Amino acid sequence: MSDRPSNFIRDMILADNESGKHGGRVHTRFPPEPNGYLHVGHAKSITINFGLAAEFGGMCNLRFDDTNPTKEETEYVDSIIEDVKWLGGDFGGRIFYASDYFGQLFEWAKQLIRDGKAYVCDLTPEQVRQTRGTLTEPGQNSPYRDRGVAENLDLFERMKAGEFPDGSKTLRAKIDMASPNLNFRDPVMYRILHAEHHRTGNQWCIYPMYDWAHGQSDSIEGITHSICTLEFEDHRPLYDWYVQQLGIFAPRQIEFDRLNLTYTMMSKRKLLQLVQQKLVAGWDDPRMPTISGMRRRGYTPEGLRNFALNLGVSKTNGITEFEKLEFHIREDLNRTARRAMAVLRPLKLIIDNYPEGEVEWMDACNYPDNDSDLRQVPFTRELWIEREDFEEVPPKGYFRLYPGNEVRLRWGFFVKCTGVDKDELGQVTAIHCTYDPLSRGGNSPDGRKVKSTIHWVSANHALPAEVRLYDKLFTREDPNDAPEGQDFTANLNPNSLQVVQAWIEPALAAASAGDRFQFERLAYFCVDKDSTPSRPVFNRTVELRDSWGKTQKKT
């Protein structure tokens, strides 16, 4: 058994096992609707459901609750399978669909009709809403509520046969229009929808509502612990009512807080709007909170899982700082990402006393704690350095290059600035230095100290690369907090993507899409899927700084 910190869900499972409930069996499921790509909120649910199943030696199913053909697509199914696998969800080939159970759900619906627990209603959707009542006022019975069993069965079969147009009839459960729980006020179980389903085609023209299909799907699969977010808490009594009326296996539903992140939109409907309006470059745009977008940006599955586990579970919805997610991604990348050197905003550095045409290959560590894992970096007379690493008139406390100052070149030599070249506008175009040939590897032969180390690449060997600098997609912590008369898109960050033409060290030519690196002194980066050998493309994953972690340490 895992020694991880416990939580109320885990405690419930332990109590069930100790009591012998389900024979000690633990079977969970992750049941997304295939109406969009998964986002970081789903990563928490995946981690919890698959993690608990693994911890207790149980199983976790991947099930698609595909009950609305007008919004569901095979593309979404394929992306969800890929995302769950990438995050480490082990469903062992157990992929199920609510549509697998359409036939059984239809028969169970007829059972409720025969038992006087369901009826065909001719009210329009708007009329159903108007007669539902409020939190303080009871609803009104449908005028069709007392139809006889034979008539209801006949109408329901004819609904299935396609005799009636969309929206003209529904099947409703007959429960209690005065119930304080609005979900009990004769909820709709089936609606008529002449639409092609991504799996069943045109076999059906009536489709079960989510609340009717969900609990019975759990029951069919033998799910012992149906773990979901808090918005389903008020629906639990309805799920229980259905399985009780049918006399079938009853899973135990447990609700936990959903993940909310600052500066992050979690609504799939609004994320789809961003895609459709081409405000982002697709569902896997690295600025998107989708798992595919985060994967493309360079986030690691381990970092996302650690983030989810660190959040824990509670019974109160809150909001988590985006920086906390970045902290866990950075923590994992610091351990796993190879080091490399790149220059994003280049300025030429010329070493006047270095022999022209000479090349020295310097040893550079790929990982900071492994001196034996090395790569070779070419060193030449002309280098590229970051423009911000030079100031002609340095401000107080500036320790990088300026006239007369000496710095260490990472894995290279000590160099001292002796002068600059300027263009006709007075802008610095190159800086001149001398180097100490006895300081190879960045080591001082006489013990003298320098206060700064800067990175570089050989101007003769470096490769040009496109580097995409990603930032938060929204400017407000709550993207929905838009100015009056505008929607959430008014809060899009116009600077969420900047593209620069950079120079990278030649060893990066062998990098493949998905490879992750720390560009020393800059940030963590990932090779984009658009990258080619002749045109490398890197995405900035996360900055090196850790404002969230530092804040936690101070407190």
Order of alpha helices (4+ residues) and beta strands (2+ residues): alpha-beta-alpha-beta-alpha-beta-alpha-beta-alpha-alpha-beta-beta-beta-alpha-beta-alpha-beta-alpha-alpha-alpha-alpha-beta-beta-beta-beta-beta-beta-beta-beta-beta-beta-beta-beta-beta-beta-beta-beta-alpha
